Amino acid sequence: MVKDSVKDLASLALSEAERLGADYAEARVQGGVGYGFMLKNGEPQPSMVEDSFGIGVRVICGGALAFGATNLMDRASVKGLTAKTVKMAISSKSLVKNPVKLDRSRSVKQKVVVPQKESIEGADAAWLKKLLVDIDGRIEDGRDAGAGSSVKIPNRIVVASSELEEKYFVSSDGAEVEFITPRVHFFAIMTAISNGEAAQRIVQQGETGGLEVVARLDLANKVQEEARILRLVVAKATKSPTGVMDVLLSPELSGIAAHESVGHPQEADRILGREGAQAGESYLKKDSLGTKIGSREANISDDPTLAHSNGFAPVDDEGVRATKRYLIVDGRITEFLHNRSTAAQLKVRDNGAARAVGFNREPIVRMSNTFVEPGDYSRDEIVKEVKDGVYIKSFTEWNIDDKRLNQRYVGLEAYRIKNGALGEMVKAPVLEITTPALWASVKARSKRLEFEAAVCGKGDPMQGIPVWTGGPDTLLGGVRIGTR
Amino acid sequence: MVVDSQQVNEHAMKVAKKLGVEDAVFLSVVGSEQMVRFANDSLSVSKRIEERVLSVYLARGGKRIVGGSTNVEKQGIESFVERLHKTMVNLTRDPAYVPLPKGARKFTRPSAHDEGLGESEKDVSEAARVAIESARSAGAKRSAGAVEATLAATDILTSSGTVGHDVGSSILLNIRSFTDANASGHGLSCSSTLKGLDAKGAGRTAGEHSKRMQNSKQPSEGTYTVLMSPTVASNLISLIGSFASAFSVEAGISYLADKLGKKVASPSFCLTDHGTIKGGLGGRSFDDEGTPTQSTRLIQDGVLKSYLHNLGTANRFKTKSTGNGGWIEPNPWNLEVGAGDSTYDEMVSSIKHGIILTSNWYTRFSNYRTGEFSTVPRDGTYLVENGEVTTPLSGLRMSDSLERLFSSVVLLSKQRQWIEWWEVDEPTLCPWVLVEGVKITRAYGSSP
């Protein structure tokens, strides 16, 4: 629970900003305690403890926006910070040509407490270490890998972290929101080597919730299976076919494509140019709503309300209730991601996508859990329809241009599909494709909907924020596959 | 509130020694960051972040723990150190533990920072205004960017009695100008002092590229000679700096593993890490373990000469720390690529069939162990045919491996520039770099 003394500091910042003439003010106290542990090639590294807490104050004065933050949590420091922040806004007015306005979203008064079956406080360094020793042992033990059992995985980084974040937000528009968010995150990078061949796999998993997250994710078994597959990639994968063919994307691939080429270009702040010099802009314009971008099978959403999700944010960091966003429906662009400022500029309802990763970062438009909506088929039914193609189940290298139009995904675990059946494992198929070509080629989706955890980077200073990416198996008809 | 950083360290040390800790390091950092961001020629936000952070390393009985706390009140320091200690004693012994060296050192550095960057609200706004106007004069329709000034003081105290105080400053300007959907240009200026900032020049560069990039075409896929600007080359070289960390080598996430003493680049390529260097944007006179920082030649005439070490990795590699700790992993401070002897014009003239890249982003690896990657060029990008710059290009991707790429360096420029920005974490002093045989691809579905 956020202490009353801390809430008082947020209220102090608000009243001080208003007294000094701010047209709008908000204060966000945010922080928590986190534990982390890492094994490198089976060897424990020093365990890590983070205790971070501070206050961020944002004000608007005559259309000029300013943000100040400090971790000095005494009344004099908070008053001083607020005064500096208001002064910054006032003195910067002459350089503001496009005044910042906020929409009139209904301000929320709510307490958001993520439920924990087993308290996150039990996940201290010793608990995390025990978890990782088990997982690392399973990665190293290749007895279940069949043809890949002779392939070694000598290099392994496995990291687990737990965090209990507390956040309290108040605004001069009447919002008052308290958040208690426990979080578990897992990261691994493993390198398999045999006869001069090397392959690498990064695994990320994360959810909001207590220690039950580890069991729910079936983490140890999942990572063991990834290690088994990695050995097979080194031992068995043969040259990928190239040319134009059908490509079946797994939930992991569908998810990264949804995130990179739908979620990002539909962030309204990018469309309006605010991230132009860093994360870039968008191939979409203010008037792109309704544009046909994909086939009728292209349906992509972003939902911050999914229980125990990595991107769980049912109320955003501007005190606005967040709703599921239908980004692409039946192939048409239907909704952008908004904060109060972009919603006011485009004269639409704010869907509550403003998030800040810490007290020292301003809230900006972010995705939460972005995914291709599931379809009606089983994966096997889709495979049966493919005469000649490739199934890409996991990926390594990926990137996209800053307008989100030209993307590339390099497969790690991938299989040939011949005459309706999965065949041999193939090496590093490359899907390098434009956004319209990708989504126009969607022919079918499976029923299963699965998610991966990711940390999405945006903003200046950089903010890496937890998200989920996901989707079903998604069939692309007639696209080009290359190879490295 | 404990205000003085060494008082924070001393109080924390008192608590740690009372608990029976054998090795301890306390690092107090007091920093301020002033930033303005702009978009569409208009200021979008002003920011000021003031932080005081205490970082802690404790070891006892072969067990180790590290932590960071923003609560530097007396009671907060006590409870944080006690919590770390309590967590540590429940752990098992750490086989990689290496004791801190005995003997006290005292670190001071002649002041090289710009104290004014601590209170630089007017200066960053003015730099933004100058850059925007300069870009517009050079042909830009609109510009976006950021100016960021930082001032940070670090104090160290170790259980061996080592003390040190170091102050660093930097001001970074990043501007991107646009004329149409596919026509943009990028300009940077980075300095450790306000005086060294060239806002006008950065704006002019961004504006000129945005004008020249109009009516860009997509190139044919194939192999090209590529001339990388200091901005593009620094993006890749700062990654080489991270790959030179002995931690990355041990973890199998470095293509430089097993390459000590071997050729990893062209004979003309030299790379050095400096703890401190005149004009450097980062760095300190001591590392996180109280080891003096130094200049470490990583690549000499194309041959890998050294990794970057902290005490732990140095012990395992049977060498000495290079002063790059990092309690968990060693990291570079300031990277310097040796200058060449070519001018930019000479480099362009030497290209028969090539591409000039002035900015890039989103470099990602297929495999850190092999160094295979791709990156996405953006902003000023030009086709060069028979020594002449002919056509602005967009919609391309560069795909290679770091070892092949830097083993194919044919020319380096005399002129070098300090680079640190959104896509370059480690400050890098870098020339223009001309490379042969680079694979360029385009996306399926893109128009010719």
Boltz contact constraints between the chains, C-beta under 6 A:
constraints:
  - contact:
      token1: [A, 40]
      token2: [B, 251]
      max_distance: 6.0
  - contact:
      token1: [A, 43]
      token2: [B, 96]
      max_distance: 6.0
  - contact:
      token1: [A, 44]
      token2: [B, 94]
      max_distance: 6.0
  - contact:
      token1: [A, 45]
      token2: [B, 328]
      max_distance: 6.0
  - contact:
      token1: [A, 46]
      token2: [B, 64]
      max_distance: 6.0
  - contact:
      token1: [A, 46]
      token2: [B, 65]
      max_distance: 6.0
  - contact:
      token1: [A, 46]
      token2: [B, 66]
      max_distance: 6.0
  - contact:
      token1: [A, 47]
      token2: [B, 65]
      max_distance: 6.0
  - contact:
      token1: [A, 48]
      token2: [B, 66]
      max_distance: 6.0
  - contact:
      token1: [A, 49]
      token2: [B, 67]
      max_distance: 6.0
  - contact:
      token1: [A, 49]
      token2: [B, 84]
      max_distance: 6.0
  - contact:
      token1: [A, 50]
      token2: [B, 68]
      max_distance: 6.0
  - contact:
      token1: [A, 51]
      token2: [B, 69]
      max_distance: 6.0
  - contact:
      token1: [A, 51]
      token2: [B, 80]
      max_distance: 6.0
  - contact:
      token1: [A, 52]
      token2: [B, 70]
      max_distance: 6.0
  - contact:
      token1: [A, 53]
      token2: [B, 70]
      max_distance: 6.0
  - contact:
      token1: [A, 54]
      token2: [B, 70]
      max_distance: 6.0
  - contact:
      token1: [A, 65]
      token2: [B, 45]
      max_distance: 6.0
  - contact:
      token1: [A, 66]
      token2: [B, 46]
      max_distance: 6.0
  - contact:
      token1: [A, 67]
      token2: [B, 45]
      max_distance: 6.0
  - contact:
      token1: [A, 67]
      token2: [B, 47]
      max_distance: 6.0
  - contact:
      token1: [A, 68]
      token2: [B, 48]
      max_distance: 6.0
  - contact:
      token1: [A, 69]
      token2: [B, 49]
      max_distance: 6.0
  - contact:
      token1: [A, 70]
      token2: [B, 50]
      max_distance: 6.0
  - contact:
      token1: [A, 71]
      token2: [B, 51]
      max_distance: 6.0
  - contact:
      token1: [A, 71]
      token2: [B, 70]
      max_distance: 6.0
  - contact:
      token1: [A, 84]
      token2: [B, 48]
      max_distance: 6.0
  - contact:
      token1: [A, 88]
      token2: [B, 46]
      max_distance: 6.0
  - contact:
      token1: [A, 88]
      token2: [B, 121]
      max_distance: 6.0
  - contact:
      token1: [A, 92]
      token2: [B, 43]
      max_distance: 6.0
  - contact:
      token1: [A, 92]
      token2: [B, 46]
      max_distance: 6.0
  - contact:
      token1: [A, 92]
      token2: [B, 125]
      max_distance: 6.0
  - contact:
      token1: [A, 95]
      token2: [B, 43]
      max_distance: 6.0
  - contact:
      token1: [A, 95]
      token2: [B, 129]
      max_distance: 6.0
  - contact:
      token1: [A, 96]
      token2: [B, 42]
      max_distance: 6.0
  - contact:
      token1: [A, 96]
      token2: [B, 43]
      max_distance: 6.0
  - contact:
      token1: [A, 97]
      token2: [B, 42]
      max_distance: 6.0
  - contact:
      token1: [A, 98]
      token2: [B, 42]
      max_distance: 6.0
  - contact:
      token1: [A, 124]
      token2: [B, 87]
      max_distance: 6.0
  - contact:
      token1: [A, 125]
      token2: [B, 87]
      max_distance: 6.0
  - contact:
      token1: [A, 126]
      token2: [B, 90]
      max_distance: 6.0
  - contact:
      token1: [A, 126]
      token2: [B, 91]
      max_distance: 6.0
  - contact:
      token1: [A, 155]
      token2: [B, 251]
      max_distance: 6.0
  - contact:
      token1: [A, 155]
      token2: [B, 252]
      max_distance: 6.0
  - contact:
      token1: [A, 157]
      token2: [B, 251]
      max_distance: 6.0
  - contact:
      token1: [A, 191]
      token2: [B, 252]
      max_distance: 6.0
  - contact:
      token1: [A, 191]
      token2: [B, 369]
      max_distance: 6.0
  - contact:
      token1: [A, 198]
      token2: [B, 369]
      max_distance: 6.0
  - contact:
      token1: [A, 198]
      token2: [B, 370]
      max_distance: 6.0
  - contact:
      token1: [A, 200]
      token2: [B, 367]
      max_distance: 6.0
  - contact:
      token1: [A, 273]
      token2: [B, 39]
      max_distance: 6.0
  - contact:
      token1: [A, 273]
      token2: [B, 40]
      max_distance: 6.0
  - contact:
      token1: [A, 273]
      token2: [B, 144]
      max_distance: 6.0
  - contact:
      token1: [A, 274]
      token2: [B, 39]
      max_distance: 6.0
  - contact:
      token1: [A, 274]
      token2: [B, 44]
      max_distance: 6.0
  - contact:
      token1: [A, 276]
      token2: [B, 39]
      max_distance: 6.0
  - contact:
      token1: [A, 276]
      token2: [B, 144]
      max_distance: 6.0
  - contact:
      token1: [A, 276]
      token2: [B, 176]
      max_distance: 6.0
  - contact:
      token1: [A, 277]
      token2: [B, 144]
      max_distance: 6.0
  - contact:
      token1: [A, 277]
      token2: [B, 145]
      max_distance: 6.0
  - contact:
      token1: [A, 277]
      token2: [B, 174]
      max_distance: 6.0
  - contact:
      token1: [A, 277]
      token2: [B, 176]
      max_distance: 6.0
  - contact:
      token1: [A, 278]
      token2: [B, 422]
      max_distance: 6.0
  - contact:
      token1: [A, 360]
      token2: [B, 49]
      max_distance: 6.0
  - contact:
      token1: [A, 396]
      token2: [B, 366]
      max_distance: 6.0
  - contact:
      token1: [A, 397]
      token2: [B, 364]
      max_distance: 6.0
  - contact:
      token1: [A, 397]
      token2: [B, 365]
      max_distance: 6.0
  - contact:
      token1: [A, 397]
      token2: [B, 366]
      max_distance: 6.0
  - contact:
      token1: [A, 398]
      token2: [B, 364]
      max_distance: 6.0
  - contact:
      token1: [A, 399]
      token2: [B, 362]
      max_distance: 6.0
  - contact:
      token1: [A, 399]
      token2: [B, 364]
      max_distance: 6.0
  - contact:
      token1: [A, 399]
      token2: [B, 376]
      max_distance: 6.0
  - contact:
      token1: [A, 401]
      token2: [B, 376]
      max_distance: 6.0
  - contact:
      token1: [A, 402]
      token2: [B, 378]
      max_distance: 6.0
  - contact:
      token1: [A, 406]
      token2: [B, 395]
      max_distance: 6.0
  - contact:
      token1: [A, 406]
      token2: [B, 443]
      max_distance: 6.0
  - contact:
      token1: [A, 410]
      token2: [B, 366]
      max_distance: 6.0
  - contact:
      token1: [A, 432]
      token2: [B, 441]
      max_distance: 6.0
  - contact:
      token1: [A, 432]
      token2: [B, 443]
      max_distance: 6.0
  - contact:
      token1: [A, 433]
      token2: [B, 443]
      max_distance: 6.0
  - contact:
      token1: [A, 433]
      token2: [B, 444]
      max_distance: 6.0
  - contact:
      token1: [A, 433]
      token2: [B, 445]
      max_distance: 6.0
  - contact:
      token1: [A, 434]
      token2: [B, 443]
      max_distance: 6.0
  - contact:
      token1: [A, 434]
      token2: [B, 445]
      max_distance: 6.0
  - contact:
      token1: [A, 434]
      token2: [B, 446]
      max_distance: 6.0
  - contact:
      token1: [A, 437]
      token2: [B, 444]
      max_distance: 6.0
  - contact:
      token1: [A, 437]
      token2: [B, 445]
      max_distance: 6.0
  - contact:
      token1: [A, 460]
      token2: [B, 146]
      max_distance: 6.0
  - contact:
      token1: [A, 479]
      token2: [B, 444]
      max_distance: 6.0
  - contact:
      token1: [A, 480]
      token2: [B, 444]
      max_distance: 6.0
